[in-house]
């Protein structure tokens, strides 16, 4: 799955969580800044990401995430790591 595909899937997940705060969500959209996701919504997002991408997101990976694109990059790293372990 390429970066744009991951971003597109994240946009689908984020749209209801954003509650209309922004009209366009893309790779540069800030999760806590522009989307104003609080800690509960971030946890909802992580649960949805784990379900949709069939991965386990380490809590330390979230610290590096600021934008939708950052999250997509982290998801790809996790997927690649899981692929190497199989």
Secondary structure by P-SEA (a helix, b strand, c coil): ccaaaaaaaaaaaaccccccccccccccccccccccccaaaaaaaaaaaaaaacbbbbaaaaaacccaaaaaaaaaaaaaaaaaac
